[in-house]
Amino acid sequence: MRLTSEIDIDKVKARMLQPFVTNVFWFVVLYCAFVGVCLLLDAWHIHRFSLSDTVLGIISGSTAVSVIGLIGMVITGLFGSTPKAKP
């Protein structure tokens, strides 16, 4: 009986987190698209758009950190930490 209740709690938790997962996904997609547009504008010098190498490095690095960090938080939120086996 206890095993069934734990499965039900996990299903409820997943359903409750689904809107947050969707929002985080779309935030990451839009942020990466924005950074991609900035990089392309700079590469092709469209409308005399130019960014320094430092700024390009910062937005590229922040994109990687955002994607890795947000996805890591979502995965941790969904699956939680797994209990370690006792020796």
N, C-alpha and C positions, 0 to 999 in steps of 0.2 A: 504494500500500500504506500509506503514512504517513497519508493522509487517513482511511482506514478505522479505523486504530488511534486517532486523535484522536476520532472519533465514538464509538467504543466506550468510551473513557475518560469522555467527557461523559455517556454513558448510565449508566455505573457511578456517577459522581459524583452524578447526579440521584437515583438509587436510594438511595444512602447518605444523602443529605440529606433524603429524604422524611419519615422519622420526626421530624426536628427541625422541619421546616416544619409538619407537622401539630400538634406540641406548641405551637409559637409561635402558630399560628392559634387554637387553643383557649384559650391563655392570654389572648390579646388579646380574644377573645369574652367570656370570663368576667370579665375586668377591666372591660370596657366595660359589661357587664350589672350588675356590682356598683356601678359609679359611677352608672349610670342609676337603679338602685334607690335609692341614697342621694339623688340629685337629686329623684326623685319623692316620697320620704318627706319631704324638706324642703319641697317645694312644697305638698304636701297636709297637712303637719303631722300625719302619722299617728303615734299614740302619743307625741305631744309631741316628735317628732324635729325638731331644729332645728340648723342649722349656720350659722356666720358666713359673711358674704360672702367673706371671705379664704379660708376653707377650701373653699368652693364653687369659687372661682376656681382654687385650687391643684389640686383633684382634676379639674376640667375640663381644665386645661392639661396635667396629667400624663397624662391619657388621650390627648390629641392627640399629645403627645410620644412616648408608648409606642407608639401605633399607627403613627405615621410612622417612628419609629426602628426598631422591630422588623421592620416590613415592609421597610424599606430594607435592613436587615441580611440578611434572607432573600433578597431579590432579588439583592443583591451576592454572597451565597454561592452562589446558584444559577447566576447568569450570569457572575459575575466581572467584572473590568474588561476592556473591549474595547481592544485595542491601537490606538494612534493611527496614522493614516496618516503615512508619512514624506514630508516635503516634496520 
